Each structure stands twice: as structure tokens, then as C-alpha cells.
Amino acid sequence: MVARPPSTLRQFAILVGLGLRSAVQYRADFAMTAIGAICYEAVSLAFVGVIVHAFGSIGGWSFVEVAFVYGIRAMGHALHGLLSGQLWSTDGVVRQGEFDRYLLRPVNPLLQLLTRRFVVTAVGDLVFGAVLLAVTAAAAPVDWSVGSVAYLLAAVVGSAFLESAVMLLIASLTFRLLVSSPMLQMADTVFVTFGPYPLSVLPRTVAHLLTFALPLAYAGFFPAAVLLGRTEDLFVPLWLAVASPVIGLLLYWAAVRFFHSQMRHYSSPGH
């Protein structure tokens, strides 16, 4: 009887586990990198706190409410780092011919790219995000129930998949353009710059761009507004904001299909 190959999810878990075991062999580097990621996120949150303190609130949102948005984004970003942090190396993988080896192995090439190395900074991001989200969720004016907790968890997962979807869509262009890192950097800058804030305070044109062009609003602001009951700040129908976790998953599904469609444009540098 022929043994069935492990599922994609199990393959991903195995490869990530191998990468983690390899990374922790250098314990000092592992610890310092993770701590550095925590410090970076802490400084970013402190900057948000300074802005809120200076103005008293942001568009009527208190520091706790803004930090709650930040917490959802931070936790989603940490999971994104574990899931798709290696997309930053796509340029080198394609241009240097490393992708040739991915095509010869009996494992999905995208899976090999995503698990190329373990992203140590994601560990620090995960610790920071988990602590921040737990603290802000406890302090936020939310009437917590089983349903609202489940929605919060779904929102975090959806946020991770949405950010990964955006990055994967951009990275897929490497097969045609041979370069995607500047566009990845630009998208990351937008996520970092606008992600922690309620987007309702922005000009409506900008808010719509961050909803329908680069769908940042679904990664933190919309789920937070739904949970906080601040639906009057939404600039889209309520059902669309509530569907944020599903939108993240759908976009990631579309991004995976797009990646595989672009693979046919790969040309080995050895040819």
C-alpha cells in the first residue's frame, strides 16, 4: 500500500519546525533578534501614544481604542511573518536560480519559498502582539462574549492572510519583472504607517484607497470598529466591515492562484 503524502498544512508545519530548530542553534542571535523586534514594535506604539496624548484623541478614538486597532494589526503582522516573511527574498531566489531547485523537488514551490528560512523577528512580533492584544482587549469598552472573542480571533487570522495576500501578489510579479522588493517595501511602509490608526480620520479618498486599492482597512480598523461598536465611523456597509476575516482569506486564495499562474513566466538564469 502506497503511503499518502502529507497535506500541505502538515508539510508547512514540518518545514517551519525544521527552520525553527535551525535558528535556535544560534541562541544569542535568536534572542537578540526577537528582542529587537519587540523593542521596534514598542517604540512604534509609544509614538502612537505620543500622538494621542498630544491631541487627547484621534478622531474621537481614545488611546485604548487606537491601541486595540494596533493590537489586532500587530498580532496579524506577527502571524504574517511566520506565514510569509520569506517573500522578501523572492527577488534573489528567482534571479539567482534558486527557484530551479524548488521545481525539481516533490513539494509545492510556493511552500518551499515560504519556508526557505525561519523569520526570527516574527517571534518577537508574536510576543509583543499577544501581550498588547490581551491588555487592550481587557481594557477596551467591548462587551465580550464567546461570539466576540471568536470574531476577534478570526479577525487576527484574517489580518495575517490579508497582509500575506498583498505581499504574495506583489512578489509574484518577480517572475515577469525580476524585481519586486521596492513594491514590497512600499506596501509594507503603508501597512506600518497607517495600520495602527482609525482610517476614518483620513480624507475619504485616501480611506477608500486603503480599502479598495490596498485593502489595509480590513486588516485592523474595520474589525476593531465592529467590536468596539463604532460603526458610525465606517465608510463602507456594515456587512462588508464584518466580513473582514473572510476577505483576508479570499484574497490569499486569489494570491496563491496568481502566484502559480505567474510561475510559467519563470526563466532560469542558467538557460
Helices and strands as residue ranges (DSSP letters): H 8-23, H 27-55, H 63-84, G 85-89, H 90-95, H 99-104, H 109-114, H 121-139, H 146-172, H 174-177, H 181-194, G 199-201, H 204-208, I 209-213, G 216-219, H 221-228, G 231-233, H 238-242, H 244-262, G 263-265
